[in-house]
């Protein structure tokens, strides 16, 4: 198959993806969203329930946290390309609810092709991995967030990567004080990544 020459063409191809079994239960594939020539790309884990139903990335609870942090960092989301390492929602049914399940190594690896093609078309100056799944997709191996967070790292293909937490982590912190502290650090990470993408590379 010839490589897609536009994000729209890539999204059409993604809709027919059968590279792993996750497409069978998901409502639809969720492509990335944002400017064709965004300087900064954010890569999350996978679509959640809301994203799966709407076909758009980061519109659920974690997306609201991300939007708030971007606003606090002075970054307009419309200027950033936002996507996920895995393009179909992986879940376990619990009655009427669908509970998130983390993608496994096989699913991450099979889906890397789409993330790599998004990067090929967008050509971001810096790619931010939001969490461990995104980091594994971008770097091709397990990365320890606590050790690599906040540093500019070379990607296997020669691009530049940056690792921080996934915004969903903030939804799971019970202490309001701890949550506020981590949100400040996450916002600072985004501000740093935006500055680097715009001035330092």
C-alpha positions in Angstrom: 0.0 0.0 0.0 1.3 3.5 -0.9 2.0 5.7 2.0 -0.8 8.3 2.7 0.1 11.8 1.5 -2.3 13.7 3.8 -3.8 13.3 7.3 -7.2 13.0 5.8 -6.1 10.1 3.6 -4.4 8.5 6.6 -7.6 8.8 8.7 -9.5 7.1 5.9 -7.0 4.2 5.9 -7.1 4.0 9.6 -10.8 3.4 9.5 -10.2 0.1 7.9 -7.3 -1.0 10.1 -7.1 -4.7 11.0 -3.5 -4.8 12.2 -4.6 -6.1 15.7 -7.9 -7.4 17.1 -9.0 -4.2 18.9 -11.1 -3.0 16.0 -13.6 -5.8 16.6 -15.1 -4.3 19.7 -14.4 -0.6 19.2 -17.0 1.7 17.7 -14.4 3.3 15.4 -10.8 4.2 15.0 -9.8 7.6 16.4 -7.2 9.5 14.3 -5.1 12.3 15.5 -6.3 15.9 15.3 -4.6 19.2 14.8 -2.6 21.3 12.4 -0.8 19.6 9.5 2.4 21.4 10.4 2.1 21.6 14.2 5.5 22.1 16.0 4.3 20.1 19.0 2.7 16.7 18.9 1.1 15.1 22.0 0.7 11.3 22.1 -1.6 9.7 24.6 -2.3 6.1 25.3 -5.6 5.2 23.5 -9.1 6.5 23.0 -11.4 6.2 26.0 -15.2 5.7 26.0 -16.1 9.2 25.0 -13.4 9.3 22.3 -14.5 5.9 20.9 -18.1 7.2 20.5 -17.2 10.6 19.0 -14.2 9.6 16.9 -12.1 12.5 18.4 -9.0 12.3 20.7 -8.9 13.7 24.3 -12.5 14.8 24.7 -13.3 12.8 27.8 -12.3 13.4 31.5 -8.5 13.1 30.7 -9.0 15.5 27.8 -10.6 18.1 30.1 -7.5 17.8 32.4 -5.3 18.2 29.4 -7.2 21.2 28.1 -7.0 22.9 31.5 -3.2 22.3 31.7 -2.7 23.6 28.2 -4.7 26.7 29.0 -2.7 27.2 32.2 0.5 26.8 30.2 -0.6 29.4 27.7 -0.9 26.9 24.8 -3.8 26.9 22.4 -4.9 23.3 21.8 -5.7 24.1 18.2 -2.0 24.7 17.6 -1.0 21.3 18.9 -1.4 17.9 17.1 -3.0 15.5 19.6 -3.2 11.7 19.0 -2.8 8.3 20.7 -0.4 5.5 20.5 -3.2 3.0 20.0 -6.1 4.1 17.9 -8.9 1.8 19.1 -10.6 1.7 22.5 -9.6 -1.4 24.6 -12.0 -2.1 27.3 -13.7 -4.7 29.5 -17.6 -4.6 29.7 -19.0 -4.1 33.2 -22.8 -4.1 32.9 -23.6 -1.0 30.8 -20.1 0.5 31.4 -16.9 -0.1 29.4 -13.9 0.0 31.6 -10.5 1.0 30.2 -7.9 -1.8 29.7 -4.3 -0.9 29.1 -3.0 -1.9 25.6 -0.4 -4.7 25.6 3.0 -4.7 24.0 1.7 -6.5 20.8 -1.1 -3.9 20.3 1.2 -1.0 20.9 3.7 -2.4 18.4 1.1 -3.1 15.7 -0.3 0.4 16.1 3.1 2.2 15.9 2.7 2.3 12.1 -0.1 4.8 12.4 1.7 7.0 14.9 4.8 7.0 12.8 2.9 8.0 9.7 1.2 10.9 11.6 4.6 12.1 12.6 5.9 11.7 9.0 3.1 13.9 7.7 3.0 16.5 10.5 6.8 16.7 11.0 6.6 18.1 14.6 9.7 19.6 16.1 9.0 17.8 19.4 6.8 14.8 20.3 5.5 14.5 23.9 4.7 11.1 25.2 1.9 11.3 27.7 2.5 8.3 29.9 4.2 4.9 29.6 2.2 3.5 26.7 3.0 6.5 24.5 6.6 6.4 25.6 6.9 2.8 24.6 5.3 3.5 21.2 7.6 6.4 20.5 10.9 4.9 21.7 10.2 1.2 20.9 11.0 0.1 24.4 9.8 0.5 28.0 10.7 3.9 29.4 10.7 4.9 33.1 8.8 8.1 33.3 10.4 9.1 36.7 13.9 8.9 35.2 13.2 10.4 31.7 10.6 13.0 32.5 11.2 16.5 31.3 14.3 15.8 29.2 14.6 16.1 25.4 15.5 12.6 24.1 16.4 11.4 20.7 13.8 9.1 19.1 14.9 6.0 17.2 14.2 7.7 13.9 16.2 10.8 14.8 13.3 13.0 15.9 13.1 14.6 19.3 10.9 13.2 22.2 9.9 14.4 25.6 8.2 12.3 28.3 5.6 13.4 31.0 2.6 11.8 32.7 -0.7 11.0 31.2 -3.4 13.5 32.3 -5.6 10.6 33.5 -3.1 10.1 36.4 -4.4 13.3 37.9 -7.9 11.9 38.0 -6.7 9.1 40.2 -4.9 11.1 42.9 -7.1 11.2 46.0 -5.4 14.0 47.9 -6.4 17.5 46.6 -3.1 18.8 47.7 -1.1 16.1 45.9 -3.3 16.5 42.8 -2.7 20.3 42.7 1.0 19.8 43.0 1.1 17.2 40.2 -1.1 19.4 38.0 1.4 22.2 38.4 4.3 20.0 37.5 2.3 18.6 34.4 1.5 22.2 33.3 5.2 23.1 33.7 6.2 20.1 31.6 3.8 21.2 28.8 5.1 24.8 29.0 8.7 23.6 28.7 7.8 21.3 25.8 6.1 24.2 24.0 9.1 26.5 24.5 11.5 23.9 23.3 9.4 23.1 20.2 9.2 26.8 19.3 12.6 28.1 20.2 15.3 25.5 21.1 15.4 22.8 18.4 
